[in-house]
Amino acid sequence: MATEIRMKPSGGLSDPVSSRFPACRSCQEQVRVQERQHLARELHDALGSLLMAAKLDIACIQPELTRISPAASAHLHHLTDILNQAMALKRRIIDGLEPPPLLTQGLAKAVARLAQDFSSASGIEVTTSLGDVVLPASAQLAVYRLAEEALTNIGKYAGASRSSISLLEANDGVQVEVEDDGVGFNADTDRNFGHGLIGMRHRIEACGGTLIVESEPGRGTRLRARLPTSGAAVN
C-alpha cells in the first residue's frame, strides 16, 4: 500500500477571515485572477506597443546611420536584438500569468495539450481522461498549474516511464488525479518535493479544495485533488 500523506492546512500566517469564510477565500482568489488578467493585458497592449514603436524607429534610422557610421549601425543591430529579447520575455511573462491554451481552448483541452507537449519533450507516456468539467476561472487555473507542476516533477525526479492525468466530475465537485510509475518518495524525509507540493496545496486550498498525496519509495506517486464546482469549501 502506498503511504497516504494528507497535506494539512498550513499554519502561521494564514488569513483568519478567509479560513473561516470559504466564500471570502474564493472571492480573494477571483480578484487575484482578475488582477493577473489585467496585468497580462497591460503588458500585451502598453508594453508591447512601446517595444514595437522602438523597433520601428530603429528600422527608420538604420539605413541612414549605416551610410554615415557603420560602427554606430552595429550598435543599432545590437539594440534591435535586445528589443527582440525583451519582447520574448514579455510573452513568457504573459504566458505565465495567463496560459494561452487555458484561455482559448478550455481546461480539458489545455491539460491535454500540456500532457502532449510534456510527453513529446520527455519521452514519458502520458494517458489522459479529461472531462469537460465546470469550474470557476480561479479553480481552472489552479488545476492547470497543478498538472503543470506535477508533470515537471515527474520529468525531473520520478524516473517514470508512464504517467496519467484524469479530470472528472465527482459528487458535487471535480476530482483531479496525476499518477506516475516512478521511484516514489517519502514526503516525511525527502525535502526535494516540499516546495512544489506546498505550492500545489496552496493553490488548491485557495479554491476551497483539498489535496492528498499517496507515495512510497519504489511504488510511484499519485496526487489527488478535489475541488468544489461552486468555489465553496470541500467537506
Rosetta blueprint (number, residue, H / E / L):
1 M L
2 A L
3 T E
4 E E
5 I E
6 R E
7 M L
8 K L
9 P L
10 S L
11 G L
12 G L
13 L L
14 S L
15 D L
16 P H
17 V H
18 S H
19 S H
20 R H
21 F L
22 P H
23 A H
24 C H
25 R H
26 S H
27 C H
28 Q H
29 E H
30 Q H
31 V H
32 R H
33 V H
34 Q H
35 E H
36 R H
37 Q H
38 H H
39 L H
40 A H
41 R H
42 E H
43 L H
44 H H
45 D H
46 A H
47 L H
48 G H
49 S H
50 L H
51 L H
52 M H
53 A H
54 A H
55 K H
56 L H
57 D H
58 I H
59 A H
60 C H
61 I H
62 Q H
63 P H
64 E H
65 L H
66 T H
67 R H
68 I H
69 S L
70 P H
71 A H
72 A H
73 S H
74 A H
75 H H
76 L H
77 H H
78 H H
79 L H
80 T H
81 D H
82 I H
83 L H
84 N H
85 Q H
86 A H
87 M H
88 A H
89 L H
90 K H
91 R H
92 R H
93 I H
94 I H
95 D H
96 G H
97 L H
98 E L
99 P L
100 P H
101 P H
102 L H
103 L H
104 T H
105 Q H
106 G L
107 L H
108 A H
109 K H
110 A H
111 V H
112 A H
113 R H
114 L H
115 A H
116 Q H
117 D H
118 F H
119 S H
120 S H
121 A H
122 S H
123 G L
124 I L
125 E E
126 V E
127 T E
128 T E
129 S E
130 L E
131 G L
132 D L
133 V L
134 V L
135 L L
136 P L
137 A H
138 S H
139 A H
140 Q H
141 L H
142 A H
143 V H
144 Y H
145 R H
146 L H
147 A H
148 E H
149 E H
150 A H
151 L H
152 T H
153 N H
154 I H
155 G H
156 K H
157 Y H
158 A H
159 G L
160 A L
161 S L
162 R E
163 S E
164 S E
165 I E
166 S E
167 L E
168 L E
169 E E
170 A E
171 N L
172 D L
173 G E
174 V E
175 Q E
176 V E
177 E E
178 V E
179 E E
180 D E
181 D L
182 G L
183 V L
184 G L
185 F L
186 N L
187 A L
188 D L
189 T L
190 D L
191 R H
192 N H
193 F H
194 G H
195 H H
196 G H
197 L H
198 I H
199 G H
200 M H
201 R H
202 H H
203 R H
204 I H
205 E H
206 A H
207 C L
208 G L
209 G L
210 T E
211 L E
212 I E
213 V E
214 E E
215 S E
216 E L
217 P L
218 G L
219 R L
220 G L
221 T E
222 R E
223 L E
224 R E
225 A E
226 R E
227 L E
228 P E
229 T L
230 S L
231 G L
232 A L
233 A L
234 V L
235 N L
